[in-house]
Amino acid sequence: MPLADDDDDKWVYRPHTAAKHEVLGKYLTPWVNKLTSYNLAADNPNKIRVVDCFAGRGSYVDTDSTEPIDLESVSTPAEIPGSPQLILDRLTNRADQFDSAECVFIEANSTNYETLSETIAGTTGYADNISIRCEHGEFQNTVLDVVETLDGSDCPTFFFIDPFGFSSLDYDVVAKIGSTPQFEFLITFMSRDMNRFLESEDHEEALNTVFGNETWREEIGEYDSTNWVPLVEYYTDRLEANGPDETFEYMISEPETTQTIYYLVYGTNHPEGLRTMREVMSYCGTGKFAYAPKQPEYDRNQARLFGGGDETKQFLQDRFEEYIVTFDKLVETCTEERRYQDATEADYREALRELEQEGAVDIQRITSKETGIQGSDLIDFHDSTEFMG
């Protein structure tokens, strides 16, 4: 029998939980920075919202060989705090950048909801311009009230969708969120659990709900129990068909084995969102967009040791040889076309600096000063006949 969502065994803080929270916590800071700047530039009300769709208890009962993410500003009665406090903490750290922020914490399980409400009521130190609303209800129903009532027009909203298992991951709801302007999401896609029940008739309806159709098994094609990549890639393709314009995957495995537990799937409608999350994920975990301690191919230090500088330089010369291009557009294009390559924004900047020293490019610094490279700085690859910016 599967454990109930309020069973204490489900509320142990494990290494994969910390890996997931690292990504969430590190993304919220640049998300606030960029979206509040956008609000001000567009003369919109300077408001943001974060919805934790499976907020749980707001606390864990024990840890398993790992430490929870540190809270810098918020104090909480929970000895081992959860995602709601992490969200409050990271927003508080940037509270001077927005007029108001709304945090919505949704939990379906009655016991967990009661603990969540008590824990959040006892949490202090978050900024005065942050409001909190705890909602008792199913994700599918409660979150649609937010989506359909607000239609994305009132403020940028980030949805953290982190269920136990997969039966609550409704494709139609997620696609609706993802297709809404100013909405972004980060999903826990439980590929290991799905693999376990792929052939189970009892789970057929739940899997149909996840993928939004009844033909997913035939359409995945290349999927097998030793290669889970087609499963998540099929899911992200399905989302992009009716939901967000862009998605990105981050793999999380067991700390002591090579077994993948789940993927974090990010969705956005803006290239800048993809660029930012990709940068965050590149610096989280063990490297190469993953937390996989026992898989050498995801060892960041190993990747840096062998490097990719010459390959990156050659790509830039081949891809942009006919263009004068702004640095922002260059990074946006590379993010799209080399999505899962190791190179980060800093690597592109260093490659351009070396190309400039070699006389292969000229850089007109508009945003930067002296030797910096950023923003609207123009990169001329000498054979340029067109402008890209």
KOLKOLMAR-408801 format. One line per 2 residues: their letters; for each residue z, y, x of N, C-alpha, C. Coordinates in steps of 0.2 Angstrom, whole numbers, plus 5000, padded with zeros to 4 digits. Example, Ala and Ser with C-alpha at 12.3 -4.5 7.8 and 13.67 -1.06 7.14 Angstrom:
2
AS> 5039:4972:5066:5039:4978:5062:5039:4984:5066 | 5035:4989:5064:5036:4995:5068:5039:5000:5064
END
This chain:
389
MP> 5000:4994:5004:5000:5000:5000:5000:5006:5004 | 4996:5011:5003:4996:5017:5007:5002:5021:5006
LA> 5004:5025:5011:5011:5029:5010:5009:5035:5005 | 5015:5037:5002:5014:5043:4998:5014:5049:5002
DD> 5011:5054:5000:5011:5060:5004:5018:5063:5006 | 5023:5061:5002:5029:5064:5004:5034:5059:5008
DD> 5031:5053:5010:5034:5049:5014:5035:5052:5021 | 5042:5051:5023:5043:5054:5030:5039:5052:5035
DK> 5036:5046:5035:5032:5043:5040:5026:5047:5041 | 5024:5051:5036:5018:5055:5036:5019:5062:5039
WV> 5026:5063:5040:5028:5070:5043:5031:5069:5050 | 5027:5066:5054:5029:5066:5061:5024:5070:5065
YR> 5026:5074:5069:5021:5079:5073:5019:5075:5079 | 5012:5074:5078:5009:5069:5083:5004:5074:5088
PH> 5002:5071:5094:4998:5075:5098:4991:5077:5094 | 4988:5073:5090:4982:5075:5087:4984:5081:5082
TA> 4990:5081:5079:4992:5087:5075:4992:5093:5079 | 4995:5093:5085:4996:5099:5090:4989:5101:5092
AK> 4984:5096:5093:4977:5098:5095:4974:5102:5089 | 4975:5100:5083:4972:5103:5077:4975:5110:5076
HE> 4982:5111:5077:4985:5117:5076:4983:5122:5082 | 4981:5119:5088:4979:5123:5093:4973:5127:5091
VL> 4968:5123:5089:4962:5126:5087:4963:5132:5081 | 4967:5130:5076:4968:5134:5071:4971:5141:5073
GK> 4977:5140:5077:4980:5146:5080:4976:5150:5084 | 4972:5147:5089:4968:5151:5093:4962:5155:5090
YL> 4960:5152:5084:4954:5155:5081:4957:5161:5076 | 4962:5161:5074:4965:5166:5069:4965:5173:5072
TP> 4967:5173:5079:4967:5179:5082:4960:5183:5083 | 4955:5180:5085:4949:5183:5086:4946:5184:5079
WV> 4947:5180:5074:4945:5180:5067:4948:5187:5064 | 4954:5188:5065:4957:5195:5062:4954:5200:5066
NK> 4953:5200:5073:4950:5206:5076:4943:5208:5074 | 4939:5202:5073:4932:5204:5071:4931:5206:5064
LT> 4935:5203:5059:4934:5204:5052:4937:5211:5050 | 4943:5213:5053:4946:5219:5052:4941:5225:5055
SY> 4938:5224:5060:4933:5228:5063:4927:5229:5059 | 4925:5223:5056:4919:5224:5051:4921:5228:5045
NL> 4927:5226:5042:4930:5230:5036:4929:5237:5037 | 4932:5240:5043:4932:5247:5045:4925:5250:5045
AA> 4921:5246:5049:4914:5248:5050:4910:5249:5044 | 4911:5244:5039:4908:5244:5032:4911:5248:5027
DN> 4917:5251:5029:4921:5256:5024:4923:5251:5018 | 4925:5245:5020:4928:5241:5015:4935:5241:5015
PN> 4939:5239:5010:4946:5239:5010:4948:5234:5016 | 4953:5236:5020:4954:5232:5026:4960:5227:5024
KI> 4957:5222:5021:4961:5216:5018:4958:5210:5021 | 4962:5205:5022:4960:5198:5024:4964:5193:5020
RV> 4962:5187:5020:4966:5181:5016:4965:5175:5020 | 4970:5171:5020:4970:5164:5023:4973:5159:5017
VD> 4969:5154:5016:4971:5149:5011:4972:5142:5015 | 4978:5140:5015:4980:5133:5017:4980:5129:5011
CF> 4975:5125:5011:4973:5121:5005:4977:5115:5004 | 4980:5112:5009:4985:5106:5009:4991:5108:5014
AG> 4995:5113:5011:5000:5116:5015:5006:5111:5017 | 5006:5106:5013:5012:5101:5014:5019:5104:5013
RG> 5023:5102:5018:5030:5104:5017:5032:5110:5021 | 5027:5112:5026:5029:5118:5030:5034:5115:5035
SY> 5035:5109:5036:5040:5106:5041:5038:5099:5042 | 5040:5097:5048:5040:5090:5050:5047:5087:5052
VD> 5047:5080:5051:5054:5077:5052:5055:5075:5059 | 5050:5074:5063:5051:5072:5070:5044:5073:5074
TD> 5045:5072:5080:5039:5073:5084:5038:5066:5088 | 5031:5065:5090:5029:5060:5094:5026:5062:5100
ST> 5030:5062:5105:5028:5064:5112:5024:5070:5113 | 5026:5075:5109:5022:5082:5109:5027:5087:5107
EP> 5025:5093:5109:5029:5099:5106:5024:5103:5101 | 5027:5106:5096:5023:5110:5091:5021:5116:5094
ID> 5016:5119:5091:5014:5126:5094:5019:5131:5093 | 5020:5135:5098:5025:5140:5098:5024:5146:5093
LE> 5029:5148:5090:5029:5154:5085:5031:5160:5089 | 5027:5165:5089:5029:5171:5093:5033:5176:5090
SV> 5032:5177:5083:5035:5182:5079:5039:5180:5073 | 5038:5174:5071:5041:5172:5064:5046:5167:5066
ST> 5052:5168:5062:5057:5163:5062:5058:5159:5056 | 5059:5152:5056:5059:5148:5051:5064:5143:5051
PA> 5067:5141:5045:5072:5136:5045:5070:5129:5047 | 5063:5128:5047:5060:5121:5049:5061:5121:5057
EI> 5064:5115:5059:5064:5114:5066:5057:5113:5069 | 5053:5109:5065:5046:5108:5068:5042:5111:5062
PG> 5040:5117:5063:5036:5121:5058:5029:5118:5057 | 5026:5119:5052:5019:5117:5050:5014:5123:5050
SP> 5008:5121:5047:5002:5126:5048:5004:5133:5044 | 5008:5133:5038:5009:5139:5035:5013:5144:5040
QL> 5018:5142:5043:5021:5146:5048:5017:5148:5054 | 5012:5144:5056:5008:5146:5061:5003:5151:5059
IL> 5001:5151:5053:4996:5156:5050:5000:5162:5049 | 5006:5162:5047:5010:5168:5046:5011:5172:5053
DR> 5013:5168:5058:5014:5170:5064:5008:5174:5067 | 5002:5170:5067:4996:5173:5070:4994:5179:5067
LT> 4995:5180:5060:4993:5186:5057:4998:5191:5058 | 5004:5190:5059:5009:5195:5060:5008:5198:5067
NR> 5005:5194:5072:5004:5197:5079:4998:5202:5079 | 4994:5202:5073:4989:5207:5073:4989:5211:5067
AD> 4995:5212:5064:4996:5215:5058:4995:5222:5058 | 4994:5225:5064:4993:5232:5064:4985:5234:5064
QF> 4981:5228:5063:4974:5229:5062:4972:5229:5055 | 4976:5227:5050:4974:5227:5043:4979:5230:5039
DS> 4976:5233:5033:4981:5236:5028:4985:5231:5025 | 4982:5225:5023:4985:5220:5019:4982:5213:5021
AE> 4986:5208:5020:4984:5201:5021:4987:5197:5016 | 4984:5192:5013:4987:5188:5008:4986:5180:5011
CV> 4992:5177:5010:4992:5170:5012:4994:5166:5006 | 4989:5161:5005:4990:5156:4999:4991:5149:5002
FI> 4997:5146:5000:4998:5140:5002:4998:5135:4996 | 4994:5130:4996:4993:5126:4990:4996:5119:4992
EA> 4999:5116:4988:5002:5109:4989:5002:5105:4982 | 4999:5099:4982:4999:5095:4976:5005:5091:4974
NS> 5008:5088:4980:5014:5084:4979:5020:5088:4977 | 5024:5086:4972:5029:5089:4969:5035:5090:4975
TN> 5037:5084:4978:5042:5084:4983:5040:5089:4989 | 5034:5088:4991:5032:5092:4997:5032:5100:4995
YE> 5030:5101:4989:5029:5108:4986:5036:5111:4986 | 5041:5107:4984:5048:5110:4983:5051:5112:4990
TL> 5049:5107:4995:5052:5109:5002:5048:5115:5005 | 5041:5115:5004:5037:5120:5006:5040:5127:5003
SE> 5041:5127:4997:5044:5134:4994:5050:5136:4997 | 5055:5131:4998:5061:5133:5001:5060:5135:5008
TI> 5056:5131:5012:5055:5133:5019:5052:5140:5020 | 5047:5141:5016:5044:5148:5016:5048:5154:5014
AG> 5052:5152:5009:5057:5157:5006:5062:5159:5012 | 5064:5154:5016:5068:5155:5022:5065:5158:5028
TT> 5059:5159:5028:5055:5161:5034:5055:5168:5034 | 5057:5171:5040:5057:5178:5041:5053:5180:5047
GY> 5052:5187:5048:5049:5190:5054:5042:5191:5053 | 5039:5189:5047:5032:5190:5046:5031:5198:5044
AD> 5025:5200:5045:5024:5208:5044:5025:5209:5036 | 5027:5216:5035:5028:5218:5028:5021:5218:5024
NI> 5016:5219:5028:5009:5220:5024:5006:5213:5023 | 5010:5208:5024:5007:5201:5022:5011:5198:5016
SI> 5007:5196:5011:5010:5194:5005:5009:5186:5005 | 5014:5183:5002:5013:5175:5002:5013:5173:4994
RC> 5009:5168:4993:5009:5165:4987:5009:5157:4988 | 5014:5153:4985:5014:5146:4985:5011:5144:4979
EH> 5006:5139:4979:5003:5137:4973:5005:5129:4972 | 5007:5127:4967:5008:5119:4965:5002:5117:4961
GE> 4998:5113:4965:4992:5110:4961:4987:5107:4966 | 4982:5103:4963:4977:5100:4966:4972:5105:4970
FQ> 4970:5103:4976:4966:5108:4980:4960:5109:4976 | 4956:5104:4973:4950:5105:4969:4951:5110:4964
NT> 4956:5110:4960:4957:5114:4954:4959:5121:4956 | 4965:5121:4961:4968:5128:4962:4963:5132:4967
VL> 4960:5129:4971:4956:5133:4976:4950:5136:4972 | 4947:5133:4967:4942:5135:4963:4943:5142:4960
DV> 4950:5142:4958:4952:5148:4954:4951:5154:4959 | 4953:5153:4966:4952:5158:4971:4945:5160:4972
VE> 4941:5155:4972:4933:5156:4974:4930:5159:4968 | 4931:5156:4962:4927:5159:4956:4929:5166:4954
TL> 4936:5167:4955:4939:5174:4953:4936:5179:4957 | 4936:5178:4964:4935:5183:4969:4928:5183:4971
DG> 4924:5178:4971:4917:5177:4973:4916:5180:4980 | 4921:5181:4984:4920:5183:4991:4919:5190:4992
SD> 4919:5194:4987:4917:5201:4987:4923:5205:4989 | 4930:5203:4988:4935:5208:4989:4937:5208:4996
CP> 4937:5202:5000:4939:5202:5007:4937:5196:5011 | 4936:5196:5017:4935:5190:5021:4941:5185:5020
TF> 4939:5178:5019:4944:5173:5018:4943:5167:5022 | 4948:5164:5025:4948:5158:5029:4952:5153:5025
FF> 4948:5147:5025:4951:5141:5021:4953:5136:5026 | 4959:5134:5027:4961:5128:5031:4962:5122:5026
ID> 4957:5117:5027:4957:5111:5022:4959:5105:5026 | 4965:5103:5026:4968:5098:5030:4971:5092:5026
PF> 4968:5088:5023:4971:5083:5018:4973:5077:5022 | 4978:5073:5019:4979:5066:5021:4973:5062:5018
GF> 4970:5058:5022:4964:5054:5020:4958:5058:5018 | 4954:5056:5013:4948:5059:5012:4947:5060:5004
SS> 4951:5057:5000:4949:5056:4993:4949:5063:4990 | 4953:5068:4993:4953:5075:4990:4948:5079:4992
LD> 4944:5077:4997:4938:5081:5000:4932:5081:4996 | 4932:5086:4991:4927:5086:4986:4921:5090:4988
YD> 4915:5087:4989:4909:5090:4992:4907:5096:4988 | 4907:5096:4981:4905:5102:4977:4910:5108:4978
VV> 4916:5106:4979:4921:5112:4980:4920:5115:4987 | 4919:5111:4992:4918:5113:4999:4912:5117:5000
AK> 4907:5114:4997:4900:5118:4997:4901:5125:4993 | 4904:5125:4988:4905:5131:4984:4909:5136:4989
IG> 4914:5134:4992:4917:5138:4997:4913:5141:5002 | 4909:5136:5005:4905:5137:5011:4899:5142:5009
ST> 4897:5142:5003:4891:5146:5001:4893:5153:4999 | 4899:5154:4999:4902:5161:4997:4902:5166:5003
PQ> 4899:5172:5002:4899:5176:5007:4906:5178:5009 | 4907:5179:5016:4914:5181:5018:4919:5175:5018
FE> 4917:5169:5016:4921:5164:5017:4920:5159:5023 | 4925:5157:5026:4924:5152:5031:4929:5146:5030
FL> 4928:5140:5033:4933:5135:5032:4933:5131:5039 | 4939:5127:5039:4940:5122:5044:4943:5116:5041
IT> 4939:5111:5041:4941:5105:5038:4943:5099:5043 | 4948:5095:5040:4949:5089:5044:4945:5083:5040
FM> 4940:5081:5044:4935:5076:5042:4938:5069:5044 | 4941:5065:5040:4944:5059:5042:4939:5053:5043
SR> 4935:5053:5048:4930:5048:5050:4933:5041:5051 | 4939:5041:5054:4942:5034:5055:4944:5031:5048
DM> 4947:5035:5044:4949:5032:5037:4943:5030:5033 | 4938:5034:5033:4931:5033:5030:4928:5026:5032
NR> 4928:5025:5039:4926:5019:5042:4929:5013:5039 | 4936:5014:5039:4940:5008:5036:4938:5006:5029
FL> 4936:5010:5025:4934:5009:5018:4927:5009:5016 | 4922:5009:5021:4915:5010:5020:4913:5005:5015
ES> 4915:4999:5016:4912:4993:5012:4917:4992:5006 | 4922:4996:5004:4927:4994:4999:4924:4997:4992
ED> 4924:4993:4987:4921:4995:4981:4927:5000:4978 | 4933:4999:4979:4938:5003:4977:4938:5010:4979
HE> 4934:5011:4985:4934:5018:4988:4927:5021:4987 | 4923:5017:4984:4916:5020:4983:4915:5027:4980
EA> 4919:5027:4974:4919:5034:4971:4921:5039:4975 | 4927:5038:4979:4930:5043:4983:4925:5045:4988
LN> 4921:5041:4991:4916:5042:4996:4910:5046:4993 | 4908:5044:4987:4903:5048:4984:4905:5055:4983
TV> 4911:5056:4981:4914:5063:4980:4914:5067:4987 | 4915:5064:4992:4915:5067:4999:4908:5069:5001
FG> 4903:5065:5000:4897:5067:5002:4892:5070:4997 | 4895:5070:4990:4891:5073:4985:4885:5070:4982
NE> 4885:5063:4984:4879:5059:4981:4881:5052:4981 | 4877:5047:4979:4878:5040:4979:4873:5037:4983
TW> 4869:5040:4987:4864:5037:4992:4866:5039:4999 | 4872:5041:5000:4874:5043:5007:4873:5037:5012
RE> 4875:5031:5010:4875:5025:5015:4868:5024:5017 | 4863:5024:5013:4856:5023:5015:4854:5029:5019
EI> 4856:5035:5017:4853:5041:5021:4856:5041:5028 | 4862:5039:5029:4865:5039:5036:4861:5035:5041
GE> 4859:5029:5038:4855:5025:5042:4857:5022:5049 | 4858:5026:5054:4860:5024:5060:4868:5023:5061
YD> 4871:5024:5056:4879:5023:5056:4881:5016:5057 | 4886:5015:5062:4889:5009:5062:4896:5010:5064
ST> 4901:5005:5064:4908:5006:5065:4910:5008:5073 | 4905:5007:5077:4906:5009:5084:4903:5016:5086
NW> 4899:5018:5081:4896:5025:5083:4897:5029:5076 | 4902:5034:5077:4904:5038:5071:4900:5044:5070
VP> 4897:5046:5076:4894:5053:5076:4889:5054:5070 | 4885:5049:5068:4880:5050:5062:4884:5051:5056
LV> 4890:5049:5055:4894:5050:5049:4895:5057:5048 | 4898:5060:5053:4900:5067:5053:4894:5072:5053
EY> 4889:5070:5057:4883:5074:5057:4879:5074:5050 | 4879:5068:5047:4876:5068:5040:4881:5073:5035
YT> 4887:5072:5036:4891:5077:5032:4890:5084:5033 | 4889:5086:5040:4888:5093:5041:4881:5095:5038
DR> 4876:5091:5039:4869:5092:5036:4870:5093:5029 | 4874:5089:5025:4875:5089:5018:4878:5096:5016
LE> 4883:5098:5020:4886:5105:5019:4881:5110:5020 | 4877:5110:5025:4872:5116:5027:4867:5116:5021
AN> 4866:5111:5018:4860:5111:5013:4862:5115:5007 | 4869:5115:5005:4871:5119:4999:4877:5123:5000
GP> 4879:5123:5007:4885:5127:5008:4884:5132:5013 | 4888:5132:5019:4888:5137:5024:4881:5136:5028
DE> 4879:5142:5031:4873:5142:5035:4874:5138:5042 | 4880:5138:5044:4882:5136:5051:4888:5131:5050
TF> 4888:5125:5054:4893:5121:5055:4894:5119:5062 | 4900:5117:5064:4902:5115:5071:4907:5110:5071
EY> 4907:5105:5075:4911:5099:5075:4916:5099:5081 | 4922:5097:5080:4926:5096:5086:4930:5089:5085
MI> 4929:5085:5090:4932:5078:5090:4939:5078:5092 | 4943:5074:5088:4950:5073:5090:4951:5065:5090
SE> 4954:5063:5096:4955:5055:5097:4962:5054:5098 | 4964:5047:5098:4971:5045:5099:4972:5047:5107
PE> 4978:5049:5108:4980:5051:5115:4980:5045:5120 | 4981:5039:5118:4982:5034:5122:4976:5029:5122
TT> 4971:5030:5118:4965:5026:5117:4959:5030:5117 | 4953:5027:5116:4947:5030:5115:4945:5031:5108
QT> 4949:5029:5104:4947:5029:5096:4947:5036:5093 | 4942:5038:5090:4942:5044:5087:4946:5044:5080
IY> 4950:5049:5079:4954:5049:5073:4950:5053:5067 | 4948:5059:5069:4944:5063:5064:4941:5069:5068
YL> 4937:5072:5065:4933:5078:5067:4936:5084:5063 | 4936:5090:5067:4937:5096:5063:4930:5099:5062
VY> 4929:5101:5056:4922:5103:5054:4923:5111:5052 | 4920:5115:5056:4920:5122:5054:4914:5124:5051
GT> 4914:5129:5046:4909:5131:5042:4909:5139:5041 | 4903:5142:5042:4903:5149:5042:4896:5151:5040
NH> 4895:5158:5037:4888:5160:5035:4886:5166:5040 | 4890:5166:5046:4888:5172:5050:4888:5169:5058
PE> 4882:5171:5061:4882:5168:5068:4888:5170:5073 | 4891:5176:5071:4896:5178:5075:4902:5174:5074
GL> 4903:5171:5068:4908:5166:5067:4907:5160:5071 | 4901:5157:5071:4900:5151:5075:4901:5153:5082
RT> 4899:5158:5085:4900:5160:5092:4907:5160:5094 | 4911:5163:5089:4918:5164:5091:4922:5157:5090
MR> 4920:5153:5085:4924:5146:5085:4921:5142:5090 | 4915:5142:5092:4913:5138:5098:4917:5140:5104
EV> 4918:5146:5105:4921:5148:5111:4928:5146:5111 | 4932:5147:5105:4939:5144:5105:4939:5137:5106
MS> 4934:5133:5103:4935:5126:5104:4933:5123:5111 | 4929:5127:5114:4927:5126:5121:4934:5126:5126
YC> 4938:5130:5124:4944:5131:5128:4950:5127:5126 | 4950:5124:5120:4955:5119:5117:4954:5112:5119
GT> 4960:5108:5118:4959:5101:5120:4958:5099:5127 | 4954:5094:5128:4953:5092:5135:4946:5094:5138
GK> 4942:5097:5133:4935:5099:5136:4930:5097:5132 | 4924:5100:5132:4918:5098:5129:4919:5097:5121
FA> 4922:5102:5118:4924:5102:5111:4927:5096:5108 | 4932:5094:5112:4936:5088:5110:4943:5088:5112
YA> 4947:5084:5109:4954:5082:5112:4953:5075:5113 | 4952:5072:5119:4951:5065:5120:4953:5064:5127
PK> 4960:5063:5128:4963:5062:5134:4961:5056:5138 | 4959:5051:5135:4957:5044:5138:4949:5044:5138
QP> 4945:5049:5137:4938:5048:5138:4936:5053:5143 | 4934:5050:5149:4932:5055:5155:4926:5060:5154
EY> 4922:5058:5149:4916:5062:5148:4918:5069:5144 | 4925:5069:5142:4927:5075:5139:4933:5078:5143
DR> 4932:5077:5150:4937:5080:5154:4934:5087:5157 | 4938:5092:5155:4935:5099:5157:4935:5100:5164
NQ> 4940:5097:5168:4940:5098:5175:4934:5095:5178 | 4932:5089:5176:4927:5085:5178:4920:5089:5177
AR> 4919:5091:5171:4913:5095:5169:4913:5101:5174 | 4918:5105:5175:4918:5111:5179:4916:5109:5187
LF> 4919:5103:5189:4918:5101:5196:4910:5100:5197 | 4907:5097:5193:4900:5096:5194:4896:5102:5192
GG> 4899:5106:5187:4895:5112:5185:4889:5112:5182 | 4887:5118:5179:4880:5118:5176:4877:5124:5177
GD> 4879:5128:5182:4876:5135:5183:4869:5135:5184 | 4866:5131:5189:4859:5131:5190:4855:5129:5183
ET> 4858:5124:5180:4854:5122:5174:4854:5128:5169 | 4860:5131:5168:4861:5137:5164:4856:5143:5166
KQ> 4856:5144:5172:4851:5150:5174:4844:5148:5173 | 4842:5142:5174:4835:5140:5173:4834:5140:5165
FL> 4838:5138:5161:4837:5139:5154:4836:5146:5152 | 4840:5150:5154:4839:5157:5152:4833:5160:5155
QD> 4830:5158:5161:4824:5161:5163:4818:5158:5159 | 4819:5151:5157:4813:5148:5153:4813:5151:5146
RF> 4819:5152:5143:4820:5154:5136:4818:5161:5135 | 4820:5165:5139:4819:5172:5138:4814:5176:5143
EE> 4810:5172:5146:4806:5175:5151:4801:5180:5148 | 4800:5180:5142:4795:5185:5139:4799:5191:5135
YI> 4805:5191:5136:4809:5196:5132:4814:5201:5136 | 4815:5206:5133:4820:5211:5134:4825:5209:5129
VT> 4831:5207:5130:4836:5205:5125:4843:5207:5127 | 4846:5209:5121:4853:5211:5122:4858:5205:5124
FD> 4863:5207:5127:4868:5201:5129:4870:5198:5122 | 4872:5201:5117:4874:5198:5111:4869:5194:5108
KL> 4863:5196:5108:4858:5192:5105:4856:5186:5110 | 4857:5186:5116:4856:5181:5121:4861:5175:5119
VE> 4868:5178:5119:4873:5173:5118:4872:5170:5111 | 4870:5173:5106:4869:5171:5099:4864:5165:5099
TC> 4858:5167:5103:4853:5162:5103:4855:5156:5107 | 4858:5157:5112:4861:5151:5116:4866:5147:5112
TE> 4870:5150:5108:4875:5146:5104:4871:5142:5099 | 4866:5145:5096:4862:5141:5091:4858:5135:5094
ER> 4855:5136:5100:4850:5132:5103:4853:5127:5108 | 4859:5129:5110:4863:5124:5115:4870:5123:5112
RY> 4870:5121:5106:4877:5122:5102:4882:5117:5106 | 4880:5111:5108:4885:5107:5111:4885:5106:5118
QD> 4881:5111:5122:4881:5111:5129:4888:5114:5131 | 4890:5112:5137:4896:5115:5140:4897:5122:5141
AT> 4891:5126:5142:4891:5133:5144:4894:5137:5139 | 4899:5142:5141:4902:5146:5137:4899:5153:5138
EA> 4902:5158:5134:4899:5165:5135:4901:5167:5142 | 4906:5166:5145:4908:5167:5152:4903:5164:5157
DY> 4901:5158:5155:4896:5155:5160:4889:5159:5159 | 4887:5161:5153:4881:5165:5153:4881:5171:5156
RE> 4887:5174:5156:4888:5181:5159:4887:5180:5167 | 4891:5175:5169:4890:5173:5177:4883:5171:5179
AL> 4880:5168:5175:4873:5166:5177:4868:5172:5177 | 4869:5177:5172:4865:5183:5172:4867:5187:5178
RE> 4874:5187:5180:4876:5191:5186:4872:5188:5192 | 4872:5182:5193:4869:5179:5199:4861:5180:5199
LE> 4858:5180:5193:4851:5181:5192:4850:5188:5194 | 4854:5193:5192:4853:5200:5194:4854:5201:5202
QE> 4858:5197:5205:4859:5198:5212:4853:5195:5215 | 4850:5190:5212:4844:5187:5215:4837:5191:5214
GA> 4838:5196:5210:4832:5200:5208:4828:5197:5203 | 4830:5192:5199:4827:5189:5194:4827:5192:5187
VD> 4832:5196:5186:4833:5200:5180:4835:5207:5182 | 4834:5212:5178:4836:5219:5178:4841:5220:5172
IQ> 4847:5223:5173:4851:5224:5167:4853:5231:5166 | 4851:5234:5161:4853:5241:5159:4859:5241:5155
RI> 4864:5243:5158:4871:5243:5155:4872:5249:5150 | 4873:5247:5144:4874:5251:5138:4881:5251:5136
TS> 4883:5245:5135:4890:5244:5132:4895:5244:5138 | 4893:5240:5144:4897:5239:5149:4897:5245:5154
KE> 4901:5245:5159:4902:5250:5164:4901:5246:5171 | 4897:5249:5175:4895:5246:5182:4893:5239:5182
TG> 4898:5234:5183:4895:5227:5184:4896:5222:5178 | 4899:5225:5173:4901:5221:5167:4894:5219:5163
IQ> 4894:5214:5159:4889:5212:5155:4891:5210:5148 | 4890:5214:5143:4892:5213:5136:4888:5217:5131
GS> 4890:5215:5125:4887:5219:5119:4880:5220:5119 | 4878:5227:5119:4871:5229:5119:4868:5230:5125
DL> 4871:5228:5131:4868:5228:5137:4861:5225:5137 | 4856:5228:5140:4849:5225:5140:4847:5221:5146
ID> 4845:5215:5145:4843:5210:5150:4835:5210:5150 | 4832:5212:5156:4825:5212:5156:4823:5206:5161
FH> 4819:5201:5159:4817:5195:5163:4811:5196:5166 | 4809:5203:5167:4803:5205:5171:4796:5203:5168
DS> 4795:5197:5165:4789:5196:5162:4789:5197:5154 | 4794:5202:5152:4795:5203:5145:4789:5207:5142
TE> 4788:5205:5136:4783:5208:5132:4786:5210:5125 | 4791:5207:5124:4794:5208:5117:4802:5210:5118
FM> 4805:5213:5113:4812:5215:5112:4815:5210:5108 | 4821:5208:5110:4825:5203:5105:4832:5206:5105
G> 4834:5209:5099:4841:5212:5099:4843:5212:5092
END
